[in-house]
């Protein structure tokens, strides 16, 4: 029989260990998970980024292509484009990526992407 402890459900296994089965998703408002990759152009001192965002409930992906920006600008742009609050989206940022990694992460070369020009992003349904 399982137990709910601090918002996490633990299930008893035959080996006597407690195993984390799932997180109580009802308590969280997270709708999106954004993964950002950054590249620093060391010659000019500029930072560039691209981001992929997964909509958890609708099984939809959003791609923000390679663009200039530093600090939390990527998070600001994504939240504004998706009209999401800080509670609704969780970000993971990968620093020190190569230029090629960041460009590819933006996903522009994928022929199945649809471009939303007024928002500045692509999406894959």
Helices and strands as residue ranges (DSSP letters): E 3-5, E 8-12, E 18-23, G 25-27, E 32-41, E 46-55, E 60-68, H 73-82, E 89-94, H 99-105, E 114-116, E 121-124
